[in-house]
Amino acid sequence: MEIPEAGGIEPDYCFYIDNWQTAVGKDRINWPIDPPPDLVIEIDVTSYAAAEDFLPYKVPEVWLFKKVV
C-alpha cells in the first residue's frame, strides 16, 4: 500500500469484502482512485506496526497479531 505523501506500508493480508468488485481482475489497486480494503491483517514477528499506521489509507478495520516472546 503506497500513497506518495504518506510513504508505504505492507500489510500481510488485505481483504475487500463490501467493495470486492473493486479488486476483481486487478493486479494493482490505484490508491488515489479505488477504495481501501475493508480489512487489513498484520502479523508482527520482528517489527511492530500500529493501527494508526493505516490511518492515511482509511482502512475501516485493522487486525494486529503480535508474537510475544
Distance bins in CASP14 RR format, pairs under 12 A and 6 or more apart:
PFRMAT RR
TARGET T0000
AUTHOR 0000-0000-0000
RMODE 2
METHOD distances of the structure
MODEL  1
1 7 0 0 0 0 1 0 0 0 0 0 0
1 8 1 0 0 1 0 0 0 0 0 0 0
1 9 1 0 1 0 0 0 0 0 0 0 0
1 10 1 0 0 1 0 0 0 0 0 0 0
1 11 1 0 0 1 0 0 0 0 0 0 0
1 12 0 0 0 0 0 1 0 0 0 0 0
1 13 0 0 0 0 0 1 0 0 0 0 0
1 14 1 0 0 1 0 0 0 0 0 0 0
1 28 0 0 0 0 0 1 0 0 0 0 0
1 29 1 0 0 1 0 0 0 0 0 0 0
1 30 0 0 0 0 0 1 0 0 0 0 0
1 31 1 0 0 1 0 0 0 0 0 0 0
1 34 0 0 0 0 0 1 0 0 0 0 0
1 36 0 0 0 0 1 0 0 0 0 0 0
1 37 0 0 0 0 1 0 0 0 0 0 0
1 40 0 0 0 0 1 0 0 0 0 0 0
1 42 0 0 0 0 0 1 0 0 0 0 0
1 49 0 0 0 0 0 1 0 0 0 0 0
1 53 0 0 0 0 1 0 0 0 0 0 0
1 54 0 0 0 0 1 0 0 0 0 0 0
1 55 0 0 0 0 0 1 0 0 0 0 0
1 56 0 0 0 0 1 0 0 0 0 0 0
1 57 1 0 1 0 0 0 0 0 0 0 0
1 58 0 0 0 0 0 1 0 0 0 0 0
1 59 0 0 0 0 1 0 0 0 0 0 0
1 62 0 0 0 0 0 1 0 0 0 0 0
2 8 1 0 1 0 0 0 0 0 0 0 0
2 9 1 0 0 1 0 0 0 0 0 0 0
2 10 0 0 0 0 1 0 0 0 0 0 0
2 11 0 0 0 0 0 1 0 0 0 0 0
2 28 0 0 0 0 0 1 0 0 0 0 0
2 29 0 0 0 0 1 0 0 0 0 0 0
2 30 0 0 0 0 0 1 0 0 0 0 0
2 31 1 0 0 1 0 0 0 0 0 0 0
2 32 0 0 0 0 0 1 0 0 0 0 0
2 56 0 0 0 0 0 1 0 0 0 0 0
2 57 0 0 0 0 1 0 0 0 0 0 0
3 9 0 0 0 0 1 0 0 0 0 0 0
3 29 0 0 0 0 0 1 0 0 0 0 0
3 30 0 0 0 0 0 1 0 0 0 0 0
3 31 1 0 1 0 0 0 0 0 0 0 0
3 32 1 0 0 1 0 0 0 0 0 0 0
3 33 0 0 0 0 0 1 0 0 0 0 0
3 34 0 0 0 0 0 1 0 0 0 0 0
3 36 0 0 0 0 0 1 0 0 0 0 0
3 53 0 0 0 0 0 1 0 0 0 0 0
3 54 0 0 0 0 0 1 0 0 0 0 0
3 55 0 0 0 0 0 1 0 0 0 0 0
3 56 1 0 1 0 0 0 0 0 0 0 0
3 57 1 0 0 1 0 0 0 0 0 0 0
3 58 0 0 0 0 1 0 0 0 0 0 0
3 59 0 0 0 0 0 1 0 0 0 0 0
4 31 0 0 0 0 1 0 0 0 0 0 0
4 32 0 0 0 0 1 0 0 0 0 0 0
4 56 0 0 0 0 0 1 0 0 0 0 0
5 31 0 0 0 0 0 1 0 0 0 0 0
5 32 0 0 0 0 0 1 0 0 0 0 0
5 56 1 0 0 1 0 0 0 0 0 0 0
5 57 0 0 0 0 0 1 0 0 0 0 0
6 31 0 0 0 0 1 0 0 0 0 0 0
6 32 0 0 0 0 0 1 0 0 0 0 0
6 36 0 0 0 0 0 1 0 0 0 0 0
6 52 0 0 0 0 0 1 0 0 0 0 0
6 53 0 0 0 0 1 0 0 0 0 0 0
6 54 0 0 0 0 1 0 0 0 0 0 0
6 55 0 0 0 0 1 0 0 0 0 0 0
6 56 1 1 0 0 0 0 0 0 0 0 0
6 57 1 0 0 1 0 0 0 0 0 0 0
6 58 0 0 0 0 0 1 0 0 0 0 0
7 31 0 0 0 0 0 1 0 0 0 0 0
7 53 0 0 0 0 0 1 0 0 0 0 0
7 54 0 0 0 0 0 1 0 0 0 0 0
7 56 1 0 0 1 0 0 0 0 0 0 0
7 57 0 0 0 0 0 1 0 0 0 0 0
8 31 0 0 0 0 1 0 0 0 0 0 0
8 49 0 0 0 0 0 1 0 0 0 0 0
8 53 0 0 0 0 1 0 0 0 0 0 0
8 54 0 0 0 0 0 1 0 0 0 0 0
8 56 0 0 0 0 1 0 0 0 0 0 0
8 57 0 0 0 0 1 0 0 0 0 0 0
9 31 0 0 0 0 0 1 0 0 0 0 0
9 36 0 0 0 0 0 1 0 0 0 0 0
9 37 0 0 0 0 0 1 0 0 0 0 0
9 40 0 0 0 0 1 0 0 0 0 0 0
9 42 0 0 0 0 1 0 0 0 0 0 0
9 47 0 0 0 0 0 1 0 0 0 0 0
9 49 1 0 0 1 0 0 0 0 0 0 0
9 50 0 0 0 0 0 1 0 0 0 0 0
9 51 0 0 0 0 0 1 0 0 0 0 0
9 52 0 0 0 0 0 1 0 0 0 0 0
9 53 1 0 1 0 0 0 0 0 0 0 0
9 54 1 0 0 1 0 0 0 0 0 0 0
9 55 0 0 0 0 0 1 0 0 0 0 0
9 56 0 0 0 0 1 0 0 0 0 0 0
9 57 1 0 0 1 0 0 0 0 0 0 0
9 59 0 0 0 0 1 0 0 0 0 0 0
9 62 0 0 0 0 0 1 0 0 0 0 0
10 40 0 0 0 0 0 1 0 0 0 0 0
10 42 0 0 0 0 1 0 0 0 0 0 0
10 43 0 0 0 0 0 1 0 0 0 0 0
10 44 0 0 0 0 0 1 0 0 0 0 0
10 47 0 0 0 0 0 1 0 0 0 0 0
10 49 0 0 0 0 1 0 0 0 0 0 0
10 53 0 0 0 0 0 1 0 0 0 0 0
10 54 0 0 0 0 0 1 0 0 0 0 0
10 57 0 0 0 0 0 1 0 0 0 0 0
11 36 0 0 0 0 0 1 0 0 0 0 0
11 37 0 0 0 0 1 0 0 0 0 0 0
11 39 0 0 0 0 1 0 0 0 0 0 0
11 40 1 0 1 0 0 0 0 0 0 0 0
11 41 1 0 0 1 0 0 0 0 0 0 0
11 42 1 0 1 0 0 0 0 0 0 0 0
11 43 0 0 0 0 1 0 0 0 0 0 0
11 44 0 0 0 0 0 1 0 0 0 0 0
11 49 1 0 0 1 0 0 0 0 0 0 0
11 51 0 0 0 0 0 1 0 0 0 0 0
11 53 0 0 0 0 1 0 0 0 0 0 0
11 54 1 0 0 1 0 0 0 0 0 0 0
11 57 0 0 0 0 1 0 0 0 0 0 0
11 59 0 0 0 0 1 0 0 0 0 0 0
11 61 0 0 0 0 0 1 0 0 0 0 0
11 62 0 0 0 0 1 0 0 0 0 0 0
11 63 0 0 0 0 1 0 0 0 0 0 0
11 64 0 0 0 0 1 0 0 0 0 0 0
11 65 0 0 0 0 0 1 0 0 0 0 0
12 37 0 0 0 0 0 1 0 0 0 0 0
12 39 0 0 0 0 0 1 0 0 0 0 0
12 40 0 0 0 0 1 0 0 0 0 0 0
12 41 1 0 1 0 0 0 0 0 0 0 0
12 42 1 0 1 0 0 0 0 0 0 0 0
12 43 1 0 1 0 0 0 0 0 0 0 0
12 44 0 0 0 0 1 0 0 0 0 0 0
12 45 0 0 0 0 0 1 0 0 0 0 0
12 49 0 0 0 0 1 0 0 0 0 0 0
12 62 0 0 0 0 0 1 0 0 0 0 0
12 63 0 0 0 0 1 0 0 0 0 0 0
12 64 0 0 0 0 0 1 0 0 0 0 0
12 65 0 0 0 0 1 0 0 0 0 0 0
13 37 0 0 0 0 1 0 0 0 0 0 0
13 38 0 0 0 0 0 1 0 0 0 0 0
13 39 0 0 0 0 1 0 0 0 0 0 0
13 40 1 0 0 1 0 0 0 0 0 0 0
13 41 1 0 1 0 0 0 0 0 0 0 0
13 42 0 0 0 0 1 0 0 0 0 0 0
13 43 0 0 0 0 1 0 0 0 0 0 0
13 59 0 0 0 0 0 1 0 0 0 0 0
13 61 0 0 0 0 0 1 0 0 0 0 0
13 62 0 0 0 0 0 1 0 0 0 0 0
13 63 0 0 0 0 1 0 0 0 0 0 0
13 64 0 0 0 0 0 1 0 0 0 0 0
13 65 0 0 0 0 0 1 0 0 0 0 0
14 20 0 0 0 0 0 1 0 0 0 0 0
14 22 0 0 0 0 0 1 0 0 0 0 0
14 23 0 0 0 0 1 0 0 0 0 0 0
14 28 0 0 0 0 0 1 0 0 0 0 0
14 29 0 0 0 0 1 0 0 0 0 0 0
14 31 0 0 0 0 0 1 0 0 0 0 0
14 34 0 0 0 0 0 1 0 0 0 0 0
14 35 0 0 0 0 0 1 0 0 0 0 0
14 36 0 0 0 0 1 0 0 0 0 0 0
14 37 1 1 0 0 0 0 0 0 0 0 0
14 38 0 0 0 0 1 0 0 0 0 0 0
14 39 1 0 0 1 0 0 0 0 0 0 0
14 40 1 0 1 0 0 0 0 0 0 0 0
14 41 1 0 0 1 0 0 0 0 0 0 0
14 42 0 0 0 0 1 0 0 0 0 0 0
14 54 0 0 0 0 0 1 0 0 0 0 0
14 57 0 0 0 0 1 0 0 0 0 0 0
14 59 0 0 0 0 1 0 0 0 0 0 0
14 60 0 0 0 0 0 1 0 0 0 0 0
14 61 0 0 0 0 0 1 0 0 0 0 0
14 62 0 0 0 0 0 1 0 0 0 0 0
14 63 0 0 0 0 0 1 0 0 0 0 0
15 22 0 0 0 0 0 1 0 0 0 0 0
15 23 0 0 0 0 1 0 0 0 0 0 0
15 36 0 0 0 0 0 1 0 0 0 0 0
15 37 1 0 1 0 0 0 0 0 0 0 0
15 38 1 0 0 1 0 0 0 0 0 0 0
15 39 1 0 1 0 0 0 0 0 0 0 0
15 40 1 0 0 1 0 0 0 0 0 0 0
15 41 1 0 0 1 0 0 0 0 0 0 0
15 59 0 0 0 0 0 1 0 0 0 0 0
15 60 0 0 0 0 0 1 0 0 0 0 0
15 61 0 0 0 0 1 0 0 0 0 0 0
15 62 0 0 0 0 0 1 0 0 0 0 0
15 63 0 0 0 0 0 1 0 0 0 0 0
16 22 1 0 1 0 0 0 0 0 0 0 0
16 23 1 0 1 0 0 0 0 0 0 0 0
16 24 0 0 0 0 1 0 0 0 0 0 0
16 25 0 0 0 0 0 1 0 0 0 0 0
16 26 0 0 0 0 1 0 0 0 0 0 0
16 29 0 0 0 0 1 0 0 0 0 0 0
16 34 0 0 0 0 1 0 0 0 0 0 0
16 35 0 0 0 0 1 0 0 0 0 0 0
16 36 0 0 0 0 1 0 0 0 0 0 0
16 37 1 0 1 0 0 0 0 0 0 0 0
16 38 1 0 1 0 0 0 0 0 0 0 0
16 39 0 0 0 0 1 0 0 0 0 0 0
16 40 0 0 0 0 0 1 0 0 0 0 0
16 59 0 0 0 0 0 1 0 0 0 0 0
16 60 0 0 0 0 0 1 0 0 0 0 0
16 61 0 0 0 0 0 1 0 0 0 0 0
17 23 0 0 0 0 0 1 0 0 0 0 0
17 35 0 0 0 0 0 1 0 0 0 0 0
17 36 0 0 0 0 0 1 0 0 0 0 0
17 37 0 0 0 0 1 0 0 0 0 0 0
17 38 1 0 1 0 0 0 0 0 0 0 0
17 39 1 0 0 1 0 0 0 0 0 0 0
17 40 0 0 0 0 0 1 0 0 0 0 0
17 59 0 0 0 0 0 1 0 0 0 0 0
17 60 0 0 0 0 1 0 0 0 0 0 0
17 61 0 0 0 0 1 0 0 0 0 0 0
18 35 0 0 0 0 1 0 0 0 0 0 0
18 36 0 0 0 0 0 1 0 0 0 0 0
18 37 0 0 0 0 0 1 0 0 0 0 0
18 38 1 0 1 0 0 0 0 0 0 0 0
18 39 0 0 0 0 1 0 0 0 0 0 0
18 60 0 0 0 0 1 0 0 0 0 0 0
18 61 0 0 0 0 0 1 0 0 0 0 0
19 26 0 0 0 0 0 1 0 0 0 0 0
19 29 0 0 0 0 0 1 0 0 0 0 0
19 34 0 0 0 0 1 0 0 0 0 0 0
19 35 1 0 1 0 0 0 0 0 0 0 0
19 36 0 0 0 0 1 0 0 0 0 0 0
19 37 1 0 0 1 0 0 0 0 0 0 0
19 38 1 0 0 1 0 0 0 0 0 0 0
19 39 0 0 0 0 0 1 0 0 0 0 0
19 58 0 0 0 0 0 1 0 0 0 0 0
19 59 0 0 0 0 0 1 0 0 0 0 0
19 60 0 0 0 0 0 1 0 0 0 0 0
20 26 0 0 0 0 0 1 0 0 0 0 0
20 34 0 0 0 0 0 1 0 0 0 0 0
20 35 0 0 0 0 0 1 0 0 0 0 0
20 37 0 0 0 0 1 0 0 0 0 0 0
20 38 0 0 0 0 1 0 0 0 0 0 0
20 39 0 0 0 0 0 1 0 0 0 0 0
21 34 0 0 0 0 0 1 0 0 0 0 0
21 35 0 0 0 0 0 1 0 0 0 0 0
21 38 0 0 0 0 0 1 0 0 0 0 0
22 28 0 0 0 0 0 1 0 0 0 0 0
22 29 1 0 0 1 0 0 0 0 0 0 0
22 30 0 0 0 0 1 0 0 0 0 0 0
22 31 0 0 0 0 0 1 0 0 0 0 0
22 33 0 0 0 0 1 0 0 0 0 0 0
22 34 1 0 1 0 0 0 0 0 0 0 0
22 35 1 0 1 0 0 0 0 0 0 0 0
22 36 0 0 0 0 1 0 0 0 0 0 0
22 37 0 0 0 0 1 0 0 0 0 0 0
22 38 0 0 0 0 1 0 0 0 0 0 0
23 29 1 0 0 1 0 0 0 0 0 0 0
23 30 0 0 0 0 0 1 0 0 0 0 0
23 34 1 0 0 1 0 0 0 0 0 0 0
23 35 0 0 0 0 1 0 0 0 0 0 0
23 36 0 0 0 0 0 1 0 0 0 0 0
23 37 1 0 0 1 0 0 0 0 0 0 0
23 38 0 0 0 0 1 0 0 0 0 0 0
24 34 0 0 0 0 0 1 0 0 0 0 0
26 33 0 0 0 0 0 1 0 0 0 0 0
26 34 1 0 0 1 0 0 0 0 0 0 0
28 34 0 0 0 0 1 0 0 0 0 0 0
29 35 0 0 0 0 1 0 0 0 0 0 0
29 36 0 0 0 0 1 0 0 0 0 0 0
29 37 1 0 0 1 0 0 0 0 0 0 0
29 57 0 0 0 0 0 1 0 0 0 0 0
29 59 0 0 0 0 0 1 0 0 0 0 0
30 36 0 0 0 0 0 1 0 0 0 0 0
31 37 0 0 0 0 0 1 0 0 0 0 0
31 56 0 0 0 0 1 0 0 0 0 0 0
31 57 1 0 0 1 0 0 0 0 0 0 0
31 58 0 0 0 0 1 0 0 0 0 0 0
31 59 0 0 0 0 0 1 0 0 0 0 0
32 56 0 0 0 0 0 1 0 0 0 0 0
32 57 0 0 0 0 0 1 0 0 0 0 0
32 58 0 0 0 0 0 1 0 0 0 0 0
34 57 0 0 0 0 0 1 0 0 0 0 0
34 58 0 0 0 0 0 1 0 0 0 0 0
35 57 0 0 0 0 0 1 0 0 0 0 0
35 58 0 0 0 0 1 0 0 0 0 0 0
35 59 0 0 0 0 1 0 0 0 0 0 0
35 60 0 0 0 0 1 0 0 0 0 0 0
36 54 0 0 0 0 1 0 0 0 0 0 0
36 55 0 0 0 0 0 1 0 0 0 0 0
36 56 0 0 0 0 1 0 0 0 0 0 0
36 57 1 0 1 0 0 0 0 0 0 0 0
36 58 1 0 1 0 0 0 0 0 0 0 0
36 59 1 0 1 0 0 0 0 0 0 0 0
36 60 1 0 0 1 0 0 0 0 0 0 0
36 61 0 0 0 0 0 1 0 0 0 0 0
36 62 0 0 0 0 0 1 0 0 0 0 0
37 54 0 0 0 0 1 0 0 0 0 0 0
37 57 0 0 0 0 1 0 0 0 0 0 0
37 58 0 0 0 0 1 0 0 0 0 0 0
37 59 1 0 1 0 0 0 0 0 0 0 0
37 60 0 0 0 0 1 0 0 0 0 0 0
37 61 0 0 0 0 1 0 0 0 0 0 0
37 62 0 0 0 0 1 0 0 0 0 0 0
37 63 0 0 0 0 0 1 0 0 0 0 0
38 57 0 0 0 0 0 1 0 0 0 0 0
38 58 0 0 0 0 0 1 0 0 0 0 0
38 59 1 0 0 1 0 0 0 0 0 0 0
38 60 1 0 0 1 0 0 0 0 0 0 0
38 61 1 0 0 1 0 0 0 0 0 0 0
38 62 0 0 0 0 0 1 0 0 0 0 0
38 63 0 0 0 0 0 1 0 0 0 0 0
39 54 0 0 0 0 0 1 0 0 0 0 0
39 59 1 0 0 1 0 0 0 0 0 0 0
39 60 1 0 0 1 0 0 0 0 0 0 0
39 61 1 0 1 0 0 0 0 0 0 0 0
39 62 1 0 0 1 0 0 0 0 0 0 0
39 63 1 0 0 1 0 0 0 0 0 0 0
39 64 0 0 0 0 0 1 0 0 0 0 0
40 49 0 0 0 0 1 0 0 0 0 0 0
40 51 0 0 0 0 1 0 0 0 0 0 0
40 53 0 0 0 0 1 0 0 0 0 0 0
40 54 1 0 1 0 0 0 0 0 0 0 0
40 55 0 0 0 0 0 1 0 0 0 0 0
40 57 0 0 0 0 1 0 0 0 0 0 0
40 58 0 0 0 0 0 1 0 0 0 0 0
40 59 1 0 1 0 0 0 0 0 0 0 0
40 60 0 0 0 0 1 0 0 0 0 0 0
40 61 1 0 0 1 0 0 0 0 0 0 0
40 62 1 0 1 0 0 0 0 0 0 0 0
40 63 1 0 0 1 0 0 0 0 0 0 0
40 64 0 0 0 0 1 0 0 0 0 0 0
40 65 0 0 0 0 0 1 0 0 0 0 0
41 49 0 0 0 0 0 1 0 0 0 0 0
41 51 0 0 0 0 0 1 0 0 0 0 0
41 54 0 0 0 0 0 1 0 0 0 0 0
41 59 0 0 0 0 0 1 0 0 0 0 0
41 61 0 0 0 0 1 0 0 0 0 0 0
41 62 1 0 0 1 0 0 0 0 0 0 0
41 63 1 0 1 0 0 0 0 0 0 0 0
41 64 0 0 0 0 1 0 0 0 0 0 0
41 65 1 0 0 1 0 0 0 0 0 0 0
42 48 0 0 0 0 1 0 0 0 0 0 0
42 49 1 0 1 0 0 0 0 0 0 0 0
42 50 0 0 0 0 1 0 0 0 0 0 0
42 51 0 0 0 0 1 0 0 0 0 0 0
42 53 0 0 0 0 1 0 0 0 0 0 0
42 54 0 0 0 0 1 0 0 0 0 0 0
42 59 0 0 0 0 0 1 0 0 0 0 0
42 61 0 0 0 0 0 1 0 0 0 0 0
42 62 1 0 0 1 0 0 0 0 0 0 0
42 63 1 0 0 1 0 0 0 0 0 0 0
42 64 1 0 1 0 0 0 0 0 0 0 0
42 65 1 0 0 1 0 0 0 0 0 0 0
42 66 0 0 0 0 1 0 0 0 0 0 0
42 67 0 0 0 0 0 1 0 0 0 0 0
43 49 0 0 0 0 1 0 0 0 0 0 0
43 62 0 0 0 0 0 1 0 0 0 0 0
43 63 0 0 0 0 1 0 0 0 0 0 0
43 64 0 0 0 0 1 0 0 0 0 0 0
43 65 1 0 1 0 0 0 0 0 0 0 0
43 66 0 0 0 0 1 0 0 0 0 0 0
43 67 1 0 0 1 0 0 0 0 0 0 0
44 50 0 0 0 0 1 0 0 0 0 0 0
44 51 0 0 0 0 0 1 0 0 0 0 0
44 53 0 0 0 0 0 1 0 0 0 0 0
44 62 0 0 0 0 0 1 0 0 0 0 0
44 63 0 0 0 0 0 1 0 0 0 0 0
44 64 1 0 0 1 0 0 0 0 0 0 0
44 65 1 0 0 1 0 0 0 0 0 0 0
44 66 1 0 1 0 0 0 0 0 0 0 0
44 67 1 0 0 1 0 0 0 0 0 0 0
44 68 0 0 0 0 0 1 0 0 0 0 0
44 69 0 0 0 0 0 1 0 0 0 0 0
45 65 0 0 0 0 1 0 0 0 0 0 0
45 66 0 0 0 0 1 0 0 0 0 0 0
45 67 1 0 1 0 0 0 0 0 0 0 0
45 68 0 0 0 0 0 1 0 0 0 0 0
45 69 0 0 0 0 1 0 0 0 0 0 0
46 66 0 0 0 0 0 1 0 0 0 0 0
46 67 0 0 0 0 1 0 0 0 0 0 0
46 69 0 0 0 0 0 1 0 0 0 0 0
47 53 0 0 0 0 0 1 0 0 0 0 0
47 66 0 0 0 0 0 1 0 0 0 0 0
47 67 0 0 0 0 0 1 0 0 0 0 0
48 64 0 0 0 0 1 0 0 0 0 0 0
48 65 0 0 0 0 0 1 0 0 0 0 0
48 66 1 0 0 1 0 0 0 0 0 0 0
48 67 0 0 0 0 1 0 0 0 0 0 0
48 68 0 0 0 0 0 1 0 0 0 0 0
49 55 0 0 0 0 0 1 0 0 0 0 0
49 59 0 0 0 0 0 1 0 0 0 0 0
49 62 0 0 0 0 1 0 0 0 0 0 0
49 63 0 0 0 0 0 1 0 0 0 0 0
49 64 1 0 0 1 0 0 0 0 0 0 0
49 65 0 0 0 0 0 1 0 0 0 0 0
49 66 0 0 0 0 1 0 0 0 0 0 0
50 62 0 0 0 0 1 0 0 0 0 0 0
50 64 1 0 0 1 0 0 0 0 0 0 0
50 66 0 0 0 0 0 1 0 0 0 0 0
51 57 0 0 0 0 0 1 0 0 0 0 0
51 59 0 0 0 0 1 0 0 0 0 0 0
51 60 0 0 0 0 0 1 0 0 0 0 0
51 61 0 0 0 0 1 0 0 0 0 0 0
51 62 1 0 1 0 0 0 0 0 0 0 0
51 63 0 0 0 0 1 0 0 0 0 0 0
51 64 1 0 0 1 0 0 0 0 0 0 0
51 66 0 0 0 0 0 1 0 0 0 0 0
52 59 0 0 0 0 0 1 0 0 0 0 0
52 62 0 0 0 0 1 0 0 0 0 0 0
52 64 0 0 0 0 0 1 0 0 0 0 0
53 59 0 0 0 0 1 0 0 0 0 0 0
53 62 0 0 0 0 1 0 0 0 0 0 0
53 64 0 0 0 0 1 0 0 0 0 0 0
54 60 0 0 0 0 1 0 0 0 0 0 0
54 61 0 0 0 0 1 0 0 0 0 0 0
54 62 1 0 1 0 0 0 0 0 0 0 0
54 63 0 0 0 0 0 1 0 0 0 0 0
54 64 0 0 0 0 1 0 0 0 0 0 0
55 62 0 0 0 0 1 0 0 0 0 0 0
END
